[in-house]
């Protein structure tokens, strides 16, 4: 059952604001789910302006044609 005090909505939040909230309020060893799934995909606009966390690989997008999704290893730094 979910804890009501952590039920939050946000719009236009920056990556920094999101990370700060998580670090201050959520146990750092909690499993992260997106839309109830623990498999997540990350997407970043070419100009770095928008970062998206998704439950779908979006592999059908033209920019991902002939590419394979990279696997993020825990503790990996790009």
C-alpha positions, 0 to 999 in steps of 0.5 A: 500500500502506498504512503499518502505523504509521498503522493506528489505531482510535478510539472516541468521539474528539472533533473536536479530538482527531481534528484534532490527530492529523491535524495532527501525524501526517498530511501536510496535503496528503494526500487524505482518503477515507472508505470508500475514496471521496474524496467525503465528506459531513459531518453535525452534530447540531442541538445540536452534540454529534455530528459525522459524516463519511460516504460517503453523503449521507443525503439520504433523512433527513427533516431533509434533505427539500426541501434540497440538500447544500452544497458545501464550497469549499477554505478556506471558513469557515462 
